[in-house]
Amino acid sequence: MGEAGRPDEVMEDLSAPLECYAAVARIGKDWSEARRSGEIFADNALSQAMKILAGALPAVFEDLCPSCCQILSTRLSGIATGLELAEVIGRKYASVDGACTMHRTAKVQKEEENCEEDEEDEEDEEGEECSETQSVMSGSASISQRAAQKKVLTPQEREHIRYLQVVRKKDFVCMEWIKGMRVNILQGLELHTNIFSAAEQSRLLDMVFELELKGQRNELKERTYSAPRKWMQGKGRVTLQFGCCYNYSHDKFGNTPGILQDEEVDPLPPLLKSTIKRLVRWHVLPPTCVPDSCIVNIYETGDCIPPHIDHHDFLRPFCTVSLLSQCSIVFGSSLSVAAPGEFDGSFSTQLPVGSVLVLNDNGADVAKHCIPAVPSKRVSLTFRKMDPRKRPYGYRSDRSMERIPLLD
C-alpha cells in the first residue's frame, strides 16, 4: 500500500462472449446441410414461409452487430430468391453504430459512452465486412483490445473505484437500561470492510512478524516489544507499541494504567503511517482525530482480551484493524467471565479478516468490550490519537501526518 496520494491498482478482466457468432454459424450450417440433402420445402410452401420471414426480418436483424448482419443477410438471401429483401434490411442494420448486445463488454460500453472522441474510429471498425466467423471473432477481440488500450485508468480513478467498494455498517443497536433510561450502548460503533486488499494485508503481516523478530533480538526500544509469560490460558499475548508506551495496569513501580510519559518506544513505522492515511483519506476516521500511536497485538490460539473500556488518555474515535483470522467481539455495559477465555455480554459480532472496527460515543465509553479466546492465530492493529496533555515528554508531531487529503 502506497502513500495516500498514490492509490493502488485495480485489475479489470476484459472478455467477450461469443454466443452471437456461434448462433450465426449454426444457422448457416443448418441451411447448407438442408440444401445439400434436398430437404427444402416445395415451392408453394417455401413461398409462404418466405413471406412470413420477410415480415419478421427487422426483428431478426435488430440488436445484431454490423458484421453479424452482413453474414446473416448473405445466408438468408441464399435460401431462396424471394428473400432479396434480407440484403436491404441487413445493410440498413449494418449501418447502425454499435456492437451486438450479446458480445458488447462492459469495457466497450464504457468506451462508447465516455470516449466520444474515438467514435469515428469505432464506426470504421464496425463497418468492416467479415464473411467468416473466425474473422468476426478476431475483429471483435481487436476492438476490445484497442478499447482497453485507449482507456487506461489513472491511479486516482483506480483508488476511487476501490473507495466506492467499501462497505460501511453503522446501524448497530443494542438497548440496555442505563441509569433508568433505555440506551443504545452501541451508538457510534462502525464496521468497515473492503478497506485493504489481500496484498496489502499480507504486507502488513510481513511487517508485524519482522518487527516481532526484531523485538525478540532486542533490536527495538525496550518498551516497544513485550512478550509476557503465559501464566494462564488466554493471558500473555505479544504486543508491539509505537508512538507511546501504554501501561495496562498498576505495576510494581507504582505506575497507574495509562500512557507512561517518561517512557520511550519506537516511532510509527512508515507502513503504519500509510495505513493511517488510508483510514483518514477513505473517511473511516475523521481528519480531526488522526492517530499518532498504534498497539499491535499478536494472538496465539486461545489468547483473549478481558472486558475493558479504552483509557481516556486516548481520544475518540479509535479503531482496530483485524488481520490473519476472523474472531468475535462481545459488548455490554456489564460483561461477565463464563470460563477462561469465555465472556457473556448483551451483544456479539464477528470481525472479518481485513475489517476495521471504529469505536466512538456509547460504543467506546458506555459499552465494555472484550475478545474471547481466538480460534486461530490473529493480529490486530489498534490506532488511537493521544490526548495532547498525555503525550510522552519530548514528543514531536509528524508533519507528514497533517492535512491528509480526503476522497470526495
C-alpha positions in Angstrom: 0.0 0.0 0.0 1.4 3.3 -1.0 1.2 6.8 0.4 -2.2 8.5 0.5 -1.7 10.3 -2.8 -0.6 7.1 -4.6 -3.7 4.8 -4.8 -3.4 1.1 -5.5 -4.0 -0.6 -8.8 -7.3 -2.4 -9.7 -7.2 -5.2 -12.2 -10.0 -5.4 -14.7 -10.9 -8.6 -16.5 -11.9 -8.0 -20.2 -13.6 -10.8 -22.0 -16.2 -11.0 -24.8 -18.8 -13.8 -25.1 -19.1 -15.5 -28.5 -22.6 -16.8 -28.4 -23.7 -14.5 -31.3 -21.0 -15.8 -33.6 -21.9 -19.4 -32.7 -25.6 -18.8 -33.4 -24.9 -17.2 -36.8 -22.6 -20.1 -37.8 -25.2 -22.6 -36.6 -28.0 -21.0 -38.8 -25.7 -21.1 -41.9 -24.7 -24.7 -41.3 -28.2 -26.0 -40.8 -29.4 -24.4 -44.0 -26.4 -25.5 -46.0 -26.9 -29.1 -44.9 -30.6 -28.9 -45.8 -29.9 -27.6 -49.3 -27.3 -30.4 -49.9 -29.7 -33.2 -48.7 -32.7 -31.9 -50.7 -34.7 -31.3 -47.6 -36.1 -28.0 -49.0 -39.8 -27.2 -48.9 -41.9 -27.3 -52.0 -42.1 -24.0 -53.9 -45.6 -23.1 -52.6 -44.8 -23.8 -49.0 -41.4 -22.1 -49.3 -43.0 -19.0 -50.9 -45.4 -18.8 -47.9 -42.6 -19.2 -45.5 -40.6 -16.5 -47.3 -43.5 -14.0 -46.9 -43.7 -14.7 -43.2 -39.9 -14.5 -42.7 -39.7 -11.3 -44.8 -42.2 -9.6 -42.4 -40.1 -10.7 -39.4 -36.7 -9.6 -40.9 -36.5 -6.3 -38.9 -36.8 -8.2 -35.6 -34.3 -10.8 -36.8 -31.6 -8.2 -37.5 -32.3 -6.0 -34.5 -29.5 -5.7 -31.9 -27.0 -7.6 -34.1 -23.7 -6.1 -34.8 -22.8 -5.0 -38.3 -20.6 -8.0 -39.1 -23.3 -10.4 -37.9 -26.0 -8.5 -40.0 -23.8 -9.0 -43.1 -23.3 -12.7 -42.5 -27.0 -13.3 -41.7 -28.3 -11.3 -44.7 -26.0 -13.2 -47.1 -27.1 -16.6 -45.8 -30.8 -15.8 -45.7 -30.7 -14.5 -49.3 -29.1 -17.7 -50.4 -32.0 -19.8 -49.1 -34.3 -18.7 -52.0 -34.7 -15.9 -54.5 -37.7 -14.5 -52.6 -35.5 -13.1 -49.8 -33.6 -10.3 -51.6 -35.2 -8.1 -49.0 -32.8 -9.6 -46.5 -29.9 -7.9 -48.1 -31.6 -4.4 -48.0 -32.6 -4.8 -44.3 -29.2 -6.3 -43.5 -27.4 -3.3 -44.9 -29.8 -1.0 -43.0 -29.0 -2.5 -39.6 -25.3 -2.9 -40.5 -25.1 0.9 -40.9 -26.2 1.4 -37.3 -23.3 2.2 -34.9 -22.8 -0.2 -32.0 -21.9 -3.7 -31.2 -24.2 -6.7 -30.8 -25.7 -6.7 -27.3 -24.5 -10.3 -26.5 -20.8 -9.5 -27.1 -20.6 -5.9 -26.1 -18.4 -6.0 -23.0 -18.8 -3.6 -20.1 -15.4 -2.1 -21.1 -16.5 -1.4 -24.7 -19.8 0.1 -23.4 -17.9 2.4 -21.2 -15.7 3.4 -24.2 -18.8 4.2 -26.3 -20.3 6.4 -23.5 -17.3 8.2 -22.3 -14.8 8.4 -25.2 -16.7 10.4 -27.9 -13.5 11.4 -29.5 -13.0 7.8 -30.6 -16.4 7.4 -32.1 -15.3 7.9 -35.7 -12.6 5.2 -35.5 -15.1 2.7 -33.9 -17.6 3.3 -36.7 -14.9 2.5 -39.3 -14.0 -0.7 -37.5 -17.6 -1.8 -37.1 -18.3 -1.2 -40.8 -15.8 -3.9 -41.9 -17.4 -6.8 -43.6 -16.4 -10.3 -42.4 -17.8 -13.4 -44.2 -16.1 -15.9 -42.0 -17.0 -16.5 -38.3 -13.3 -16.6 -37.3 -12.7 -13.2 -38.9 -15.6 -11.7 -36.9 -14.2 -13.1 -33.6 -10.8 -11.7 -34.4 -12.2 -8.3 -35.3 -14.2 -8.1 -32.0 -11.2 -9.1 -29.9 -9.2 -6.4 -31.7 -11.8 -3.8 -30.9 -11.8 -4.9 -27.2 -8.0 -4.7 -27.0 -8.0 -1.3 -28.6 -10.6 -0.1 -26.2 -8.6 -1.4 -23.2 -5.5 0.4 -24.5 -7.3 3.7 -25.2 -8.9 3.9 -21.7 -6.2 3.4 -19.1 -7.4 4.3 -15.6 -5.3 6.8 -13.7 -4.1 5.9 -10.1 -6.7 8.4 -8.8 -9.5 6.7 -10.8 -8.4 3.2 -9.6 -8.4 4.4 -6.0 -11.9 5.9 -6.4 -13.2 2.6 -7.7 -11.8 0.8 -4.6 -13.2 3.5 -2.3 -16.7 3.0 -3.8 -16.5 -0.7 -3.0 -16.1 -0.1 0.8 -19.0 -1.5 2.9 -19.8 0.5 6.0 -22.1 -0.8 8.7 -23.2 1.9 11.1 -26.6 0.7 12.3 -25.6 -1.4 15.3 -28.3 -1.4 18.0 -28.3 -3.0 21.5 -30.6 -1.4 24.0 -29.9 -1.6 27.7 -31.2 0.2 30.8 -28.5 2.7 31.9 -29.3 4.8 35.0 -33.1 4.3 34.4 -33.0 5.1 30.7 -33.1 2.9 27.6 -29.8 3.5 25.8 -28.3 2.1 22.6 -24.9 1.1 24.0 -23.6 0.6 20.5 -24.2 4.1 19.3 -21.1 5.2 17.4 -19.9 1.7 16.6 -18.9 1.2 12.9 -17.6 -1.8 10.9 -15.8 -1.1 7.6 -14.8 -3.8 5.1 -13.0 -3.8 1.8 -10.6 -1.2 3.0 -7.4 -3.3 2.5 -6.7 -5.7 -0.3 -5.3 -9.2 0.3 -1.9 -8.0 -0.9 -2.0 -5.0 1.5 -2.9 -7.2 4.4 0.0 -9.5 3.6 2.4 -6.6 3.6 1.1 -5.5 7.0 1.5 -9.0 8.4 5.1 -9.3 7.0 5.9 -6.0 8.7 4.4 -7.2 12.0 6.3 -10.5 12.1 9.6 -8.8 11.1 9.2 -6.4 14.0 8.4 -9.3 16.3 11.7 -10.9 15.4 13.5 -7.6 15.9 11.9 -7.4 19.4 13.0 -10.9 20.2 16.5 -10.0 19.2 16.4 -6.8 21.3 16.7 -4.6 18.3 13.8 -2.4 19.3 13.5 0.0 22.2 12.9 -1.7 25.5 9.2 -0.9 26.0 8.2 -1.3 22.3 8.2 -5.1 22.4 6.5 -7.1 25.1 6.0 -10.9 25.5 4.7 -11.6 29.0 4.8 -15.1 30.4 1.6 -17.0 29.8 0.6 -17.6 33.4 -2.9 -18.8 32.5 -5.0 -19.6 29.4 -5.6 -16.6 27.3 -3.1 -14.4 29.1 0.3 -13.2 27.8 -0.2 -12.2 24.1 2.7 -10.5 22.4 2.4 -6.7 21.9 4.2 -4.0 20.0 3.7 -0.4 20.9 4.5 2.6 18.7 4.2 6.3 19.4 3.7 5.9 23.2 4.1 3.3 26.0 0.7 2.3 27.5 0.7 0.8 30.9 -2.2 -1.8 31.2 -2.4 -2.0 35.0 -0.8 -0.9 38.2 2.8 -2.1 38.1 5.5 -2.8 40.7 6.9 0.7 40.2 3.6 2.4 41.3 2.6 3.4 37.8 -1.1 3.6 37.1 -2.9 2.5 33.9 -2.4 5.0 31.1 0.3 6.5 29.0 3.8 6.5 30.6 5.1 9.9 29.7 8.6 9.2 30.7 9.0 6.0 28.8 10.1 5.9 25.2 9.1 3.5 22.4 9.8 3.3 18.7 8.0 5.7 16.3 5.3 4.6 13.9 6.9 2.6 11.0 6.2 4.1 7.5 3.7 1.3 6.6 1.6 2.1 9.7 1.7 5.8 8.7 0.4 4.9 5.3 -2.3 2.8 6.8 -3.4 5.7 9.0 -3.5 7.9 5.9 -5.7 5.4 4.1 -8.1 5.3 7.1 -8.4 9.1 7.2 -8.5 9.6 3.4 -11.2 7.0 2.9 -13.4 8.5 5.7 -13.0 5.7 8.2 -11.6 8.1 10.8 -12.2 11.9 10.8 -9.3 14.3 10.0 -9.8 15.9 13.4 -8.6 12.7 15.1 -5.6 11.4 13.2 -4.0 8.6 15.2 -0.4 9.1 16.4 0.0 5.8 18.2 -0.5 2.1 17.5 -0.6 -1.1 19.6 -0.1 -4.3 17.7 -1.5 -7.5 19.4 -0.3 -10.9 18.2 -2.7 -13.6 19.4 -1.9 -17.3 19.5 -4.8 -19.8 19.6 -6.7 -19.4 22.8 -5.5 -15.8 23.6 -8.1 -13.3 24.6 -8.6 -9.7 25.9 -10.7 -9.3 29.0 -13.6 -6.8 29.3 -12.5 -3.2 29.4 -13.1 0.4 28.2 -10.2 2.0 26.5 -8.3 4.6 28.6 -9.2 8.2 28.2 -5.6 9.1 27.7 -6.7 8.4 24.1 -9.2 10.5 22.3 -12.3 9.2 20.5 -12.9 7.7 17.9 -10.2 5.0 17.7 -10.2 1.9 15.6 -8.9 -1.7 15.3 -7.8 -3.5 12.1 -8.3 -7.3 12.1 -5.8 -9.5 10.2 -5.0 -13.1 9.6 -8.1 -14.7 11.1 -11.7 -13.8 12.0 -12.8 -13.6 15.6 -15.7 -12.4 17.7 -16.0 -9.4 19.9 -18.5 -9.0 22.8 -20.1 -5.8 24.1 -22.2 -5.0 27.1 -22.5 -2.4 29.9 -21.7 -5.3 32.2 -19.7 -8.3 31.0 -19.1 -11.5 33.0 -16.5 -14.2 32.7 -18.1 -17.6 31.9 -14.9 -19.5 31.8 -11.2 -18.8 31.0 -11.3 -17.0 27.7 -15.2 -17.0 27.5 -17.3 -14.0 28.3 -21.1 -13.2 28.4 -22.5 -9.9 27.2 -25.6 -8.5 25.6 -24.2 -8.2 22.1 -21.6 -10.1 20.0 -20.5 -9.7 16.4 -17.8 -11.0 14.1 -14.7 -9.1 13.0 -13.9 -10.3 9.4 -10.3 -10.5 8.2 -9.2 -7.1 6.9 -12.1 -5.3 8.6 -11.8 -2.0 10.5 -13.9 -1.6 13.7 -14.4 2.0 14.8 -15.4 2.8 18.4 -16.9 6.1 19.3 -19.6 7.6 21.6 -21.5 5.0 23.6 -19.7 2.2 21.7 -16.5 3.4 23.2 -17.5 4.8 26.6 -20.7 3.1 27.8 -20.2 -0.4 26.5 -17.3 -2.5 27.6 -15.8 -4.8 25.0 -13.7 -8.0 25.0 -12.2 -10.5 22.6 -13.0 -14.1 23.6 -10.3 -16.8 23.1 -9.5 -16.7 19.4 -9.8 -20.0 17.4 -6.6 -19.4 15.5 -3.6 -17.1 15.3 -4.7 -13.4 14.8 -3.1 -10.0 14.5 -4.8 -6.7 15.4 -3.7 -3.1 14.9 -5.3 -0.6 17.2 -4.8 3.1 16.1 -5.5 5.9 18.6 -4.8 9.6 19.0 -3.2 10.6 22.3 -4.7 13.3 24.4 -2.1 16.2 23.8 -1.8 16.6 27.6 -0.8 13.0 28.0 1.8 12.7 25.2 5.3 11.5 26.2 7.8 14.1 27.3 9.8 15.3 24.3 7.1 14.1 21.8 7.3 15.8 18.4 4.4 15.8 16.0 4.9 14.3 12.5 4.3 17.0 9.8 3.7 14.3 7.2 0.5 13.3 9.0 -1.1 16.7 8.8 -3.6 17.8 6.3 -4.3 14.4 4.7 -6.3 14.9 1.5 -9.7 13.3 1.6 -11.5 11.5 -1.2 -14.8 13.0 -2.3 
